[in-house]
Amino acid sequence: ESTLGAAAAQSGRYFGTAISASRMSDSTYINIANREFNMITAENEMKMDATEPSQGQFNFTNGDRILNWALQNGKQVRGHALAWHSQQPGWMQNMSGSTLRQAMINHINGVAGHYKGKIHSWDVVNEAYADSGGGRRDSNLQRTGNDWIEVAFRTARAADPGAKLCYNDYNTDNWTWAKTQGVYNMVKDFKARGVPIDCVGFQSHFNSGSPYPSNYRTTLQNFADLGVDVQITELDIEGSGTTQAETYRKVVQDCLAVTRCNGITVWGVRDTDSWRASGTPLLFDGNGNKKAAYTATLEALNAG
Ligand code: G3I
């Protein structure tokens, strides 16, 4: 196959990208997105601050733009993200206790309810674990009680029973890292107690501080063995040239080696669209040309 989405579909997987509503009128950008990808994540437009700027007043304008474009072009959509310590609207940031807990529940009901039946997978909770030590990250949501994550998942299940419900985080790729073990133990506990979780998202923002680990496939397989799907949700890889291309190839090979690895999403289209202000972490250069990383990714998908 000659596009990433079609190549991934040969094994029943998807290949996606993050889309920014503000770039949709850029024809080079939107043409690449339409041609290459069959799964779409809104880079910012479905987050808490974007969708509930005033308490109880939901705004789906930009989220709907992205979702409708995706669905009209035969693509599926990953929802990102229902509950997160970051990018909370101002009114939520200083809330605490039962008021915040109820606001989170209302938010999930409002957003997952609006998109009910249209989302392939939701990142229900994003980045709830601390960077070191293996425990939870301190946040206003965490201070409402350790059960906030399972409450979020139960709420999301009731609001949109058809969506896969994912926990999504970064620096959970290396099996030996404490953060990975912390998330693994949470998922194991959720499965044991019947908390509705269907998938784990590995953001996979690889750079010199958190490089692609040689045990990545082990990590994906160990999570899958808990009875959840695994998805690579925000892939980007620092670097350039052959080194970068070969790392992309390994990531794809690792996903394809794990039956329950459903698909891969890269976090942007061109290098110039990346959240990383400097660097060239994506598959297309600033002019929309395919990089060596693109070729390696496509080859790996076709070989699988
Ligand atoms: O929309 C406003 C604009 O009105 C304002 O003038 C401008 C001035 O700063 O800011 C604009 O908002 C920015 C927004 O992106 C849209 O461009 C925010 O400042 C900026 O912080 C925000 O960055 C996003 C970041 O999440 C915020 O945490 C990135 O685009 C987005 O790629 C990034 O994505 C995250 C995932 O959600 C979770 N995992 C990590 C990943 C990378 O950080």
Boltz pocket constraint, residues with backbone or C-beta under 6 A from the ligand:
constraints:
  - pocket:
      binder: B
      contacts: [[A, 43], [A, 44], [A, 86], [A, 87], [A, 126], [A, 170], [A, 203], [A, 234], [A, 275]]
      max_distance: 6.0
